[in-house]
Amino acid sequence: MSECLFCKIAAGEIPSSKVYEDEICYAFHDIDPQAPAHFLVIPKAHIGSVAEVNGDNAGVVGHIFTVIAKVCQELGLESYRVVSNIGEQAGQSVFHLHFHVLSGRDMTWPPG
């Protein structure tokens, strides 16, 4: 998608603070962190949200969760929260599948 912010970030067209990258996904620090550690993991292929995950692309999501566990271990994050907002009412502002990974502070429940 030529107008998608996260597609442009994954393609290197918009600068970001890279945390991790491979052929399937890209991870970068959030520009407005909500915790001492806050990064996003996105697939390089455009998927609009969790609502668009299907049998053809579900492996990408499994890979992303493997990457999240690996990166958190490398960063020494023993406790963290993974969040994906689906739709405007849930707070999704960029319509490209992404997972927020937050750590370094107490996480309250319910989140709000």
PyMOL commands that set and color helices and strands:
alter all, ss='L'
color gray80, all
select helices_A, chain A and resi 5-10+50-52+58-74+88-90
alter helices_A, ss='H'
color red, helices_A
select strands_A, chain A and resi 18-21+25-29+37-43+80-83+99-103
alter strands_A, ss='S'
color yellow, strands_A
deselect
rebuild
show_as cartoon
